[in-house]
Amino acid sequence: MIIELLLAIVYKINGLEWILIICIQGIILTVELLNTAIEAACDAVTKEYNNYVRIAKDCGSAATFIVFIVYIILNVIIFLHKVVAMF
């Protein structure tokens, strides 16, 4: 995320792009915190294998992964043409 912010400064992105970057970074951090909370709550309930706990943890991890994929796509949309224009 720090590299992304540095690239945003170097390439002088516009206001809308800044809003998108800040929003997606906030969403990623939020989803990661929720995933951690789900895992901690499941571990507090039982340490034994439970299929429902596995499903809850897998869904939390999948949500984090999906948001990360959107994050990558957004960065490609914002920065790819700027980087290619340099060459």
Buried (B, 14 or more C-beta within 10 A) or exposed (E): EEEBEEBBEEBEBEEEBBEBBEEBBEEBEEBBEEBEEBBEEBEEEEEEEEEEBEEBBEEBEEBBEEBBEEBEEBBEEBBEEBEEEEE
